Amino acid sequence: MKHKYALKIQYLGTTFSGSQIQPAQRTIQSEIEHAINILTKENNKTVFSGRTDAGVHALSQIVHFDTEQEINKRKFVYSLNALLPDEISVKGFAKVDEFFHSQKSARYRWYRYIINNTSHKSILLRNISLHIPEKLNVQEMHSALSYLNGHHDFSSFKSSNTDNPATHCNILYSSCRNFSGIIYIDLIANRFLYNMVRTITGTLIEIGGCKYTAEHMADVLEAKNRKCAGPTADARGLTLMSVGYDERYNLKEIMNTEAINEQNVLCKAS
């Protein structure tokens, strides 16, 4: 009898070649599968809620896998974390039904981009943020995001280095906030295109730096042309914060704690 389990994993992506398995590369998926297979003595394959690029982090990435075994939760998580490198941690574990799929069952993804907008670099934030010492106009950046809310063709913010023909997404919530010089750009959508968040961020940085006004974002969106958007922002500032699923999958016990604490963000997105 097959059993299906979901993991909530957290990782610092700085030293990895992305989340997805690649030949002769160190990836999050290869590390996770290696550790799981040692414990189950099977050839288990994992499915992630979505791929993250090299250098991108996750506070709450959801992964599922099938196994022939009935797993003891406490013992399995403890052993899994002992086998995984320091940059990866399993933060939650739950048994799910046969219909659950970490990618296809997801209702939304929440990404956050962090900019250190203080005059000095931060040692603690250096691997999870982009340092821009020149003051950015956060109010203008926040206003620019309003043009992206809702269902649109996001071709202008899609990397040209992808064969995926999809261009439409539904942004459920967006915000740009400044806390003591640290800027948080939050985007929640049903899905994201390849490099979409980082390209939106690159465009916002241009707007925040007064190269353009907030209305420029509307023009870029309407153009449906990648050349009209700003540069792709550095991967280090991007974190997958949370992935949302219907209540029927009973994943509340492994929900991202920060997501629960920021219910105002998720309520606006629902």
QUIQUINOR-V558948 format. One record per residue. N is the residue number from 1. RES is the residue in one small letter. PHI is phi in whole degrees, 0 to 359 (999 if undefined). OMEGA is omega in whole degrees, -180 to 180 (999 if undefined). NEAR is the number of other C-alpha atoms within 12 Angstrom. Layout:
N;RES;PHI;OMEGA;NEAR  N;RES;PHI;OMEGA;NEAR
//
This chain:
1;m;999;180;9  2;k;278;174;16  3;h;239;179;21  4;k;243;-179;30  5;y;230;176;40  6;a;244;177;42  7;l;245;167;41  8;k;255;-178;41  9;i;241;179;40  10;q;239;179;35  11;y;208;172;40  12;l;258;-170;38  13;g;275;-173;38  14;t;308;-173;30  15;t;260;-178;24  16;f;251;178;30  17;s;271;-179;27  18;g;91;-178;30  19;s;274;-172;40  20;q;280;179;29  21;i;302;176;26  22;q;221;-179;18  23;p;303;174;10  24;a;58;179;9  25;q;236;176;17  26;r;272;-178;24  27;t;232;179;34  28;i;297;-178;44  29;q;297;-180;40  30;s;295;179;30  31;e;292;-180;34  32;i;295;-178;43  33;e;295;179;33  34;h;300;-179;25  35;a;292;179;31  36;i;298;-177;36  37;n;293;175;27  38;i;296;-176;19  39;l;282;-177;26  40;t;271;-174;23  41;k;58;176;14  42;e;235;176;17  43;n;255;-176;19  44;n;283;175;27  45;k;248;-179;25  46;t;256;175;34  47;v;235;180;32  48;f;268;178;34  49;s;295;178;39  50;g;179;-179;35  51;r;275;171;35  52;t;239;-176;42  53;d;283;176;34  54;a;304;178;30  55;g;90;180;33  56;v;273;-175;42  57;h;251;176;41  58;a;216;172;46  59;l;268;-178;36  60;s;205;174;40  61;q;267;-179;47  62;i;256;-177;48  63;v;228;173;45  64;h;237;176;39  65;f;207;178;39  66;d;253;178;33  67;t;210;177;26  68;e;279;-171;17  69;q;257;169;22  70;e;272;-170;17  71;i;261;173;25  72;n;279;-172;17  73;k;304;-174;20  74;r;299;-178;15  75;k;293;-177;14  76;f;294;-179;27  77;v;296;179;28  78;y;300;-178;20  79;s;291;-180;21  80;l;298;180;33  81;n;294;178;29  82;a;291;-178;20  83;l;273;-175;23  84;l;282;177;29  85;p;294;-175;24  86;d;299;-176;17  87;e;277;-179;26  88;i;233;178;33  89;s;220;173;32  90;v;273;-175;39  91;k;254;-180;30  92;g;197;-176;32  93;f;209;180;36  94;a;209;173;32  95;k;277;-178;31  96;v;235;-178;30  97;d;280;-173;21  98;e;295;-177;19  99;f;271;-179;17  100;f;287;175;30  101;h;220;-173;28  102;s;302;180;36  103;q;270;-173;27  104;k;286;-179;23  105;s;274;-176;30  106;a;292;178;27  107;r;269;179;28  108;y;205;171;33  109;r;234;180;46  110;w;242;177;43  111;y;247;176;45  112;r;231;174;40  113;y;248;-177;43  114;i;249;176;40  115;i;240;173;46  116;n;275;-175;34  117;n;257;175;31  118;t;265;-175;22  119;s;288;-177;16  120;h;243;177;18  121;k;292;179;21  122;s;247;179;20  123;i;293;-178;12  124;l;289;-176;11  125;l;260;-169;22  126;r;299;-178;24  127;n;271;-176;28  128;i;236;-180;33  129;s;211;174;34  130;l;257;-179;36  131;h;269;175;31  132;i;233;-176;28  133;p;290;179;19  134;e;288;-175;20  135;k;296;179;24  136;l;258;178;31  137;n;274;-175;27  138;v;292;179;32  139;q;298;178;25  140;e;292;178;30  141;m;296;179;39  142;h;296;178;35  143;s;297;-179;25  144;a;297;-179;34  145;l;296;-177;39  146;s;299;180;25  147;y;287;-177;29  148;l;264;-177;39  149;n;296;180;29  150;g;102;-176;23  151;h;269;-178;19  152;h;215;168;28  153;d;273;-176;28  154;f;257;-179;41  155;s;304;-178;32  156;s;296;-176;35  157;f;250;-178;42  158;k;256;179;36  159;s;297;178;31  160;s;283;-178;21  161;n;269;178;13  162;t;211;179;14  163;d;265;-179;11  164;n;292;-175;14  165;p;283;-176;15  166;a;298;179;20  167;t;225;-174;27  168;h;261;176;26  169;c;219;177;28  170;n;239;178;26  171;i;279;-175;35  172;l;272;-178;32  173;y;201;175;32  174;s;211;176;35  175;s;201;174;36  176;c;225;-175;33  177;r;231;-180;28  178;n;240;176;25  179;f;240;178;15  180;s;53;177;12  181;g;90;176;24  182;i;257;-178;31  183;i;264;178;36  184;y;247;175;32  185;i;255;-178;41  186;d;248;178;40  187;l;227;176;45  188;i;237;-178;39  189;a;212;178;37  190;n;294;179;33  191;r;196;176;35  192;f;227;176;39  193;l;278;-178;35  194;y;299;-180;31  195;n;66;-176;35  196;m;298;-177;44  197;v;296;-178;48  198;r;291;178;40  199;t;285;174;36  200;i;300;180;49  201;t;297;178;43  202;g;300;178;34  203;t;290;177;40  204;l;297;179;48  205;i;297;176;46  206;e;297;179;32  207;i;292;179;32  208;g;295;178;34  209;g;274;175;24  210;c;71;173;21  211;k;288;178;20  212;y;223;173;24  213;t;270;-179;26  214;a;301;-178;30  215;e;297;179;25  216;h;301;-179;31  217;m;298;178;39  218;a;295;180;29  219;d;295;179;22  220;v;296;180;34  221;l;300;-177;37  222;e;293;-176;21  223;a;293;-177;19  224;k;54;-176;22  225;n;219;-177;20  226;r;303;-177;30  227;k;293;-178;19  228;c;276;-179;26  229;a;274;179;37  230;g;284;179;33  231;p;291;176;25  232;t;284;-178;30  233;a;294;-178;32  234;d;305;-176;31  235;a;297;-171;39  236;r;300;-177;34  237;g;274;-173;40  238;l;258;178;45  239;t;225;170;42  240;l;281;-173;47  241;m;276;-174;39  242;s;195;175;40  243;v;232;-176;44  244;g;254;-180;40  245;y;225;176;31  246;d;297;-178;19  247;e;298;-176;15  248;r;296;180;13  249;y;275;173;26  250;n;55;-179;19  251;l;253;-177;30  252;k;302;-176;23  253;e;293;178;19  254;i;245;177;33  255;m;297;178;34  256;n;296;-179;34  257;t;301;180;19  258;e;294;178;20  259;a;295;178;28  260;i;295;180;20  261;n;292;179;12  262;e;254;-176;18  263;q;300;179;16  264;n;299;179;14  265;v;291;-176;26  266;l;288;178;31  267;c;294;178;15  268;k;292;-178;17  269;a;274;-174;28  270;s;274;999;21
//
